[in-house]
């Protein structure tokens, strides 16, 4: 069983009698940023959690905090979801623990900034593997069980970038467009089944994501500003549980999303490319 701080690994999730335990909500990329903030939202609502990420030290530290603050059981699984082995390992650990997945949050992902032809092929491939591959893999594993039980749901984290092609972040924007398209299609497929299907599409968020993608000085951040991860998670969780399919947090982001959907690409794509150009810190140009 899990320890006194209500946090532990999946190895200790099964009860002493070997019987199944109550349902859990699985959140990927949960060691920081939006994923961590969503973990707090689910925990505050009483959900038992399985948190997955590559950074096992951060994952274990944050899971202990969540368990202590919200009084729920939190299990962790270190996994590199950019690999098929990572996805398989997470699914096997959940199955071996006898857990049923009621909710899945596909938040794990990566970014890329700069001209496509200058990017390292391995980094582009890894981005696609986690942003598209892991999301598709885990959804296909857990969605059938949700439909069979007639409850639960999948929340996929996309981006405002899913609404338009993004020159200078071409692969990232394309991957988020896939997430938008897949989620909207699946929402129609599961309609009436009792299963929720939603996509969260924030604009810039105040996390280390932009720095990791070498995009922290892009004009798009100055142009729109950045919401906190906690605000994005609060809006995302509330609207997901209310059954909304496309969730765009913040009025600025909502207006931007509407504009991108209505504007012809010969206008929106060059403008987006200008916003996404790599730039030096202010004062260094």
Secondary structure as GFF3:
##gff-version 3
##sequence-region A 1 285
A	DSSP	beta_strand	7	9	.	.	.	ID=ss1
A	DSSP	three_ten_helix	10	12	.	.	.	ID=ss2
A	DSSP	beta_strand	24	28	.	.	.	ID=ss3
A	DSSP	alpha_helix	33	44	.	.	.	ID=ss4
A	DSSP	beta_strand	49	53	.	.	.	ID=ss5
A	DSSP	alpha_helix	56	70	.	.	.	ID=ss6
A	DSSP	beta_strand	74	78	.	.	.	ID=ss7
A	DSSP	alpha_helix	84	96	.	.	.	ID=ss8
A	DSSP	beta_strand	101	106	.	.	.	ID=ss9
A	DSSP	three_ten_helix	116	118	.	.	.	ID=ss10
A	DSSP	alpha_helix	121	128	.	.	.	ID=ss11
A	DSSP	pi_helix	129	134	.	.	.	ID=ss12
A	DSSP	alpha_helix	135	149	.	.	.	ID=ss13
A	DSSP	beta_strand	153	157	.	.	.	ID=ss14
A	DSSP	three_ten_helix	160	163	.	.	.	ID=ss15
A	DSSP	alpha_helix	170	189	.	.	.	ID=ss16
A	DSSP	beta_strand	196	200	.	.	.	ID=ss17
A	DSSP	alpha_helix	209	212	.	.	.	ID=ss18
A	DSSP	alpha_helix	219	224	.	.	.	ID=ss19
A	DSSP	alpha_helix	229	241	.	.	.	ID=ss20
A	DSSP	beta_strand	246	247	.	.	.	ID=ss21
A	DSSP	alpha_helix	251	262	.	.	.	ID=ss22
A	DSSP	alpha_helix	265	275	.	.	.	ID=ss23
###
